[in-house]
Amino acid sequence: MSGMSEGRLRFDRRAALCALAVLAIEVVIATRASHVAWLRGYVGDVLVVALVHFALKAAFEIRATAIAWMAFGLCCAVELLQYVASLNGWVIANPLISLIVGSTPDWMDIVAYGAGFCLIVLGEVAQGARTGSGGEN
């Protein structure tokens, strides 16, 4: 693990800036491009995995692939909760939270999360190849 203290709190400025950049793109998609269904529905879901990944990476010293799995798992858990909510007729009353979390479960969301996961892992491997850390930075 190249001297990494697994799970230790830290602040990674670069990862935090990446998270903020992805968040900004997500906000633009949600506010300015909401009429473009494929962009909001699929690209937004791919990007949310990256957002969660970089937010976790900014705060915790954990292997990049483990963080990618956590981000994918969290996104899938939200999708599962959407499914459970739809089965039980639960509705999120707050429109902002409903917009952020979503309210309609869809298998294509899981596919989009998977694509986001793959892009993150490929990016981390490429980053590791450039820095010599093998993608586990």
MDAnalysis code that builds the backbone (N, CA, C; Angstrom):
import MDAnalysis as mda
import numpy as np

u = mda.Universe.empty(411, n_residues=137, atom_resindex=np.repeat(np.arange(137), 3), trajectory=True)
u.add_TopologyAttr("name", ["N", "CA", "C"] * 137)
u.add_TopologyAttr("resid", np.arange(1, 138))
u.add_TopologyAttr("resname", ["MET", "SER", "GLY", "MET", "SER", "GLU", "GLY", "ARG", "LEU", "ARG", "PHE", "ASP", "ARG", "ARG", "ALA", "ALA", "LEU", "CYS", "ALA", "LEU", "ALA", "VAL", "LEU", "ALA", "ILE", "GLU", "VAL", "VAL", "ILE", "ALA", "THR", "ARG", "ALA", "SER", "HIS", "VAL", "ALA", "TRP", "LEU", "ARG", "GLY", "TYR", "VAL", "GLY", "ASP", "VAL", "LEU", "VAL", "VAL", "ALA", "LEU", "VAL", "HIS", "PHE", "ALA", "LEU", "LYS", "ALA", "ALA", "PHE", "GLU", "ILE", "ARG", "ALA", "THR", "ALA", "ILE", "ALA", "TRP", "MET", "ALA", "PHE", "GLY", "LEU", "CYS", "CYS", "ALA", "VAL", "GLU", "LEU", "LEU", "GLN", "TYR", "VAL", "ALA", "SER", "LEU", "ASN", "GLY", "TRP", "VAL", "ILE", "ALA", "ASN", "PRO", "LEU", "ILE", "SER", "LEU", "ILE", "VAL", "GLY", "SER", "THR", "PRO", "ASP", "TRP", "MET", "ASP", "ILE", "VAL", "ALA", "TYR", "GLY", "ALA", "GLY", "PHE", "CYS", "LEU", "ILE", "VAL", "LEU", "GLY", "GLU", "VAL", "ALA", "GLN", "GLY", "ALA", "ARG", "THR", "GLY", "SER", "GLY", "GLY", "GLU", "ASN"])
u.atoms.positions = np.array([
    [0.809, -1.194, 0.000],
    [0.000, 0.000, 0.000],
    [0.848, 1.253, 0.000],
    [2.059, 1.141, -0.238],
    [2.983, 2.265, -0.379],
    [2.924, 3.251, 0.784],
    [2.923, 2.735, 2.005],
    [3.004, 3.585, 3.180],
    [1.708, 4.294, 3.544],
    [0.632, 3.952, 2.895],
    [-0.638, 4.613, 3.149],
    [-1.270, 4.056, 4.423],
    [-1.705, 4.938, 5.296],
    [-2.411, 4.535, 6.507],
    [-3.890, 4.449, 6.171],
    [-4.366, 3.257, 5.877],
    [-5.717, 3.009, 5.365],
    [-6.809, 3.594, 6.244],
    [-7.668, 4.433, 5.658],
    [-8.823, 4.965, 6.334],
    [-8.591, 6.231, 7.148],
    [-7.369, 6.704, 7.199],
    [-7.047, 7.897, 7.982],
    [-7.674, 9.143, 7.344],
    [-8.172, 10.041, 8.170],
    [-8.693, 11.312, 7.674],
    [-7.551, 12.162, 7.151],
    [-7.848, 12.892, 6.087],
    [-6.858, 13.796, 5.511],
    [-7.590, 14.782, 4.633],
    [-6.881, 15.748, 4.070],
    [-7.473, 16.649, 3.088],
    [-6.607, 16.623, 1.842],
    [-7.185, 16.134, 0.758],
    [-6.511, 16.082, -0.537],
    [-7.090, 17.212, -1.387],
    [-6.321, 18.283, -1.528],
    [-6.790, 19.482, -2.230],
    [-7.175, 19.184, -3.668],
    [-6.377, 18.393, -4.338],
    [-6.648, 18.082, -5.751],
    [-7.974, 17.319, -5.904],
    [-8.204, 16.336, -5.049],
    [-9.453, 15.575, -5.104],
    [-10.640, 16.473, -4.757],
    [-10.460, 17.372, -3.790],
    [-11.531, 18.297, -3.425],
    [-11.875, 19.218, -4.592],
    [-10.868, 19.706, -5.293],
    [-11.110, 20.557, -6.462],
    [-11.811, 19.779, -7.577],
    [-11.433, 18.518, -7.755],
    [-12.115, 17.671, -8.741],
    [-13.579, 17.477, -8.353],
    [-13.839, 17.245, -7.068],
    [-15.222, 17.078, -6.592],
    [-16.020, 18.350, -6.844],
    [-15.427, 19.504, -6.573],
    [-16.124, 20.767, -6.811],
    [-16.393, 20.995, -8.295],
    [-15.435, 20.619, -9.137],
    [-15.630, 20.769, -10.586],
    [-16.768, 19.875, -11.077],
    [-16.795, 18.635, -10.618],
    [-17.869, 17.720, -11.011],
    [-19.205, 18.223, -10.471],
    [-19.209, 18.723, -9.231],
    [-20.435, 19.284, -8.663],
    [-20.941, 20.450, -9.512],
    [-20.033, 21.305, -9.950],
    [-20.427, 22.445, -10.790],
    [-21.065, 21.963, -12.098],
    [-20.484, 20.932, -12.697],
    [-21.055, 20.370, -13.927],
    [-22.437, 19.793, -13.649],
    [-22.579, 19.082, -12.536],
    [-23.878, 18.516, -12.155],
    [-24.928, 19.613, -11.958],
    [-24.537, 20.705, -11.329],
    [-25.466, 21.818, -11.105],
    [-25.887, 22.423, -12.441],
    [-24.938, 22.601, -13.350],
    [-25.267, 23.142, -14.679],
    [-26.224, 22.205, -15.405],
    [-25.956, 20.915, -15.340],
    [-26.852, 19.944, -15.988],
    [-28.254, 20.029, -15.381],
    [-28.338, 20.098, -14.068],
    [-29.644, 20.111, -13.390],
    [-30.411, 21.411, -13.608],
    [-29.699, 22.528, -13.730],
    [-30.385, 23.821, -13.811],
    [-30.507, 24.369, -15.228],
    [-29.529, 24.102, -16.055],
    [-29.524, 24.701, -17.403],
    [-29.826, 23.702, -18.509],
    [-29.631, 22.419, -18.238],
    [-29.809, 21.413, -19.286],
    [-30.802, 20.336, -18.876],
    [-31.702, 20.665, -17.974],
    [-32.655, 19.666, -17.496],
    [-33.599, 19.192, -18.594],
    [-33.737, 19.980, -19.643],
    [-34.603, 19.604, -20.760],
    [-33.958, 18.567, -21.679],
    [-32.654, 18.332, -21.516],
    [-31.946, 17.330, -22.319],
    [-31.927, 16.036, -21.499],
    [-32.922, 15.183, -21.756],
    [-33.163, 14.014, -20.893],
    [-31.952, 13.097, -20.773],
    [-31.280, 12.770, -21.865],
    [-30.154, 11.836, -21.805],
    [-28.983, 12.435, -21.025],
    [-28.816, 13.749, -21.110],
    [-27.718, 14.397, -20.395],
    [-27.977, 14.348, -18.888],
    [-29.179, 14.731, -18.491],
    [-29.523, 14.726, -17.071],
    [-29.626, 13.305, -16.535],
    [-30.227, 12.416, -17.332],
    [-30.488, 11.066, -16.857],
    [-29.295, 10.138, -16.849],
    [-28.441, 10.242, -17.845],
    [-27.340, 9.271, -17.953],
    [-25.982, 9.900, -17.637],
    [-25.656, 11.008, -18.262],
    [-24.360, 11.651, -17.988],
    [-24.316, 12.107, -16.530],
    [-25.434, 12.633, -16.041],
    [-25.491, 13.034, -14.634],
    [-25.235, 11.872, -13.696],
    [-25.757, 10.687, -14.044],
    [-25.543, 9.503, -13.202],
    [-24.107, 8.991, -13.288],
    [-23.503, 9.102, -14.452],
    [-22.081, 8.733, -14.580],
    [-21.247, 9.676, -13.717],
    [-21.566, 10.964, -13.796],
    [-20.786, 11.962, -13.061],
    [-20.978, 11.893, -11.548],
    [-22.164, 11.463, -11.089],
    [-22.388, 11.428, -9.643],
    [-21.455, 10.426, -8.969],
    [-21.107, 9.367, -9.665],
    [-20.153, 8.403, -9.099],
    [-18.791, 9.082, -8.935],
    [-18.406, 9.881, -9.918],
    [-17.142, 10.612, -9.826],
    [-17.191, 11.642, -8.694],
    [-18.321, 12.303, -8.542],
    [-18.483, 13.282, -7.470],
    [-18.288, 12.632, -6.104],
    [-18.964, 11.518, -5.875],
    [-18.837, 10.811, -4.598],
    [-17.402, 10.302, -4.423],
    [-16.825, 9.761, -5.489],
    [-15.447, 9.247, -5.438],
    [-14.466, 10.338, -5.002],
    [-14.533, 11.487, -5.683],
    [-13.573, 12.548, -5.367],
    [-13.830, 13.154, -3.984],
    [-15.096, 13.223, -3.567],
    [-15.393, 13.728, -2.222],
    [-14.800, 12.800, -1.159],
    [-14.967, 11.486, -1.348],
    [-14.377, 10.528, -0.407],
    [-12.856, 10.573, -0.453],
    [-12.312, 10.682, -1.664],
    [-10.859, 10.720, -1.816],
    [-10.266, 11.981, -1.177],
    [-11.029, 13.068, -1.190],
    [-10.554, 14.311, -0.574],
    [-10.463, 14.188, 0.941],
    [-11.296, 13.327, 1.531],
    [-11.391, 13.263, 2.987],
    [-10.700, 12.060, 3.630],
    [-10.536, 10.981, 2.860],
    [-10.009, 9.749, 3.452],
    [-8.827, 9.219, 2.661],
    [-7.861, 8.696, 3.389],
    [-6.697, 8.082, 2.779],
    [-6.973, 6.583, 2.619],
    [-7.599, 6.266, 1.492],
    [-7.983, 4.891, 1.179],
    [-7.571, 4.633, -0.270],
    [-7.267, 3.375, -0.576],
    [-6.896, 3.024, -1.947],
    [-7.957, 3.510, -2.928],
    [-7.514, 4.023, -4.063],
    [-8.414, 4.617, -5.055],
    [-9.463, 3.621, -5.542],
    [-9.073, 2.371, -5.744],
    [-10.059, 1.387, -6.217],
    [-11.106, 1.111, -5.140],
    [-10.698, 1.105, -3.875],
    [-11.657, 0.908, -2.786],
    [-12.642, 2.077, -2.734],
    [-12.146, 3.278, -2.926],
    [-13.018, 4.453, -2.943],
    [-13.989, 4.367, -4.118],
    [-13.508, 3.922, -5.274],
    [-14.378, 3.775, -6.446],
    [-15.495, 2.777, -6.155],
    [-15.162, 1.664, -5.510],
    [-16.184, 0.680, -5.142],
    [-17.186, 1.278, -4.155],
    [-16.691, 2.051, -3.195],
    [-17.587, 2.684, -2.223],
    [-18.546, 3.652, -2.915],
    [-18.024, 4.441, -3.840],
    [-18.864, 5.405, -4.562],
    [-19.935, 4.673, -5.367],
    [-19.535, 3.618, -6.066],
    [-20.494, 2.823, -6.842],
    [-21.546, 2.203, -5.917],
    [-21.099, 1.643, -4.810],
    [-22.019, 1.024, -3.862],
    [-23.006, 2.020, -3.269],
    [-22.529, 3.207, -2.923],
    [-23.409, 4.232, -2.368],
    [-24.473, 4.645, -3.386],
    [-24.062, 4.828, -4.632],
    [-25.021, 5.199, -5.679],
    [-26.058, 4.089, -5.883],
    [-25.612, 2.854, -5.871],
    [-26.552, 1.724, -6.005],
    [-27.483, 1.645, -4.800],
    [-26.970, 1.950, -3.617],
    [-27.806, 1.943, -2.411],
    [-28.904, 3.002, -2.517],
    [-28.576, 4.165, -3.041],
    [-29.586, 5.209, -3.238],
    [-30.647, 4.715, -4.220],
    [-30.216, 4.039, -5.271],
    [-31.165, 3.495, -6.249],
    [-32.075, 2.452, -5.597],
    [-31.501, 1.616, -4.746],
    [-32.294, 0.623, -4.021],
    [-33.321, 1.309, -3.121],
    [-32.912, 2.373, -2.446],
    [-33.838, 3.111, -1.598],
    [-34.957, 3.752, -2.421],
    [-34.636, 4.202, -3.626],
    [-35.674, 4.733, -4.519],
    [-36.689, 3.642, -4.841],
    [-36.197, 2.437, -5.073],
    [-37.082, 1.303, -5.374],
    [-37.986, 0.990, -4.183],
    [-37.394, 0.911, -2.994],
    [-38.166, 0.626, -1.785],
    [-39.209, 1.726, -1.559],
    [-38.808, 2.975, -1.766],
    [-39.742, 4.095, -1.597],
    [-40.898, 3.994, -2.584],
    [-40.597, 3.614, -3.831],
    [-41.667, 3.507, -4.828],
    [-42.626, 2.364, -4.497],
    [-42.102, 1.275, -3.947],
    [-42.965, 0.158, -3.543],
    [-43.909, 0.542, -2.410],
    [-43.423, 1.391, -1.517],
    [-44.196, 1.765, -0.334],
    [-44.960, 3.076, -0.498],
    [-44.824, 3.705, -1.658],
    [-45.531, 4.956, -1.895],
    [-44.963, 6.150, -1.155],
    [-43.718, 6.038, -0.720],
    [-43.077, 7.150, -0.012],
    [-42.688, 8.223, -1.014],
    [-42.828, 9.474, -0.622],
    [-42.480, 10.600, -1.477],
    [-41.616, 11.560, -0.670],
    [-40.556, 12.056, -1.283],
    [-39.719, 13.060, -0.630],
    [-40.400, 14.406, -0.847],
    [-40.797, 15.044, 0.237],
    [-41.559, 16.288, 0.152],
    [-40.704, 17.475, -0.293],
    [-39.445, 17.480, 0.089],
    [-38.565, 18.591, -0.263],
    [-38.130, 18.469, -1.720],
    [-38.468, 19.452, -2.573],
    [-38.139, 19.335, -3.995],
    [-36.630, 19.320, -4.279],
    [-35.843, 20.030, -3.477],
    [-34.391, 20.045, -3.689],
    [-33.793, 18.674, -3.386],
    [-34.191, 18.078, -2.270],
    [-33.685, 16.749, -1.916],
    [-34.161, 15.725, -2.944],
    [-35.399, 15.855, -3.381],
    [-35.936, 14.956, -4.399],
    [-35.141, 15.069, -5.698],
    [-34.756, 16.291, -6.061],
    [-33.947, 16.505, -7.266],
    [-32.573, 15.865, -7.121],
    [-31.962, 16.039, -5.960],
    [-30.608, 15.515, -5.726],
    [-30.609, 13.988, -5.659],
    [-31.508, 13.422, -4.866],
    [-31.525, 11.986, -4.629],
    [-32.250, 11.234, -5.738],
    [-33.232, 11.882, -6.330],
    [-34.034, 11.216, -7.347],
    [-35.205, 10.506, -6.701],
    [-36.143, 10.092, -7.547],
    [-37.324, 9.444, -6.996],
    [-37.802, 8.255, -7.817],
    [-37.202, 8.057, -8.983],
    [-37.654, 6.981, -9.852],
    [-36.525, 5.977, -10.074],
    [-36.664, 4.765, -9.553],
    [-35.611, 3.756, -9.765],
    [-35.608, 3.304, -11.229],
    [-34.397, 3.055, -11.740],
    [-34.251, 2.657, -13.142],
    [-32.964, 1.839, -13.272],
    [-33.076, 0.680, -13.916],
    [-31.892, -0.165, -14.112],
    [-30.822, 0.546, -14.929],
    [-31.222, 1.449, -15.798],
    [-30.234, 2.176, -16.594],
    [-29.371, 3.087, -15.719],
    [-29.903, 3.494, -14.587],
    [-29.096, 4.268, -13.639],
    [-27.938, 3.420, -13.119],
    [-28.215, 2.153, -12.832],
    [-27.160, 1.239, -12.364],
    [-26.105, 1.073, -13.449],
    [-26.542, 0.960, -14.703],
    [-25.599, 0.859, -15.822],
    [-24.739, 2.124, -15.894],
    [-25.382, 3.282, -15.732],
    [-24.632, 4.547, -15.756],
    [-23.641, 4.617, -14.598],
    [-24.052, 4.152, -13.414],
    [-23.124, 4.121, -12.278],
    [-21.940, 3.201, -12.575],
    [-22.231, 2.076, -13.214],
    [-21.163, 1.155, -13.600],
    [-20.193, 1.792, -14.582],
    [-20.738, 2.547, -15.525],
    [-19.873, 3.259, -16.479],
    [-19.021, 4.285, -15.745],
    [-19.623, 4.997, -14.794],
    [-18.858, 5.960, -14.006],
    [-17.758, 5.284, -13.214],
    [-18.079, 4.143, -12.621],
    [-17.084, 3.364, -11.878],
    [-15.914, 2.982, -12.788],
    [-16.230, 2.461, -13.973],
    [-15.171, 2.050, -14.912],
    [-14.302, 3.236, -15.328],
    [-14.925, 4.377, -15.592],
    [-14.147, 5.569, -15.965],
    [-13.244, 6.025, -14.831],
    [-13.740, 5.951, -13.611],
    [-12.919, 6.327, -12.456],
    [-11.716, 5.394, -12.336],
    [-11.955, 4.102, -12.409],
    [-10.856, 3.132, -12.269],
    [-9.837, 3.333, -13.393],
    [-10.308, 3.500, -14.622],
    [-9.392, 3.746, -15.738],
    [-8.604, 5.036, -15.524],
    [-9.279, 6.074, -15.037],
    [-8.591, 7.338, -14.756],
    [-7.560, 7.201, -13.658],
    [-7.893, 6.469, -12.621],
    [-6.950, 6.265, -11.519],
    [-5.742, 5.440, -11.967],
    [-5.989, 4.429, -12.808],
    [-4.880, 3.623, -13.331],
    [-3.976, 4.492, -14.200],
    [-4.594, 5.325, -15.054],
    [-3.800, 6.224, -15.898],
    [-3.019, 7.215, -15.044],
    [-3.651, 7.752, -14.010],
    [-2.979, 8.677, -13.096],
    [-1.821, 7.980, -12.389],
    [-2.057, 6.744, -11.953],
    [-1.002, 5.977, -11.290],
    [0.163, 5.684, -12.215],
    [-0.138, 5.428, -13.483],
    [0.930, 5.173, -14.456],
    [1.782, 6.423, -14.655],
    [1.139, 7.589, -14.625],
    [1.883, 8.849, -14.777],
    [2.716, 9.160, -13.555],
    [2.194, 8.838, -12.366],
    [2.900, 9.207, -11.137],
    [3.741, 8.062, -10.569],
    [3.556, 6.860, -11.128],
    [4.325, 5.717, -10.651],
    [3.727, 5.053, -9.428],
    [2.468, 5.400, -9.086],
    [1.860, 4.802, -7.889],
    [0.948, 3.634, -8.209],
    [0.855, 3.260, -9.478],
    [0.059, 2.102, -9.858],
    [-1.430, 2.297, -9.711],
    [-1.909, 3.548, -9.651],
    [-3.341, 3.810, -9.553],
    [-3.891, 3.715, -8.155],
    [-3.052, 3.442, -7.184],
    [-3.525, 3.304, -5.804],
    [-3.177, 4.540, -4.983],
    [-3.325, 5.693, -5.586],
    [-3.035, 6.951, -4.898],
    [-4.237, 7.486, -4.206],
])
